Amino acid sequence: MPKIMIVDDDKLTVSLLTTLLEFDNFQVVSVADGGSAMQRAKAEKPDAFLVDFHLSDGPGTDFIRHLRADSEFAATPVVMASGLNREDEAFEAGANHFMIKPFDPGDLVDIITDLLAGK
């Protein structure tokens, strides 16, 4: 069962995404801020990340840069999401995919599945 780490400070969003992903046979762990996400990632060893652009302690792109600088997570798939078009910033930071909120939950599952399969 693939493990997905959601890095998002919106509790409702995290709850909905957790329900969706668990229904599709993913294990989900969540962290509310980028500052504690790296430590949690080291402990949990997720197979992929879903990162919100706007976190309580700064932009999610900062967290993605930290991930990419760590050899353990340099190639781990990352999907970034935002209510605004921050696609360029997401890709510059190292995200593999960008989604504008609101997005179709089924699309998210398909994207994560494809990324985990190396597509």
Secondary structure by P-SEA (a helix, b strand, c coil): cbbbbbbcccaaaaaaaaaaaaaabbbbbbbccccaaaaaaaaccccbbbbbcccccccaaaaaaaaaacccccccbbbbbccccaaaaaaaacccccccccccaaaaaaaaaaaaacc
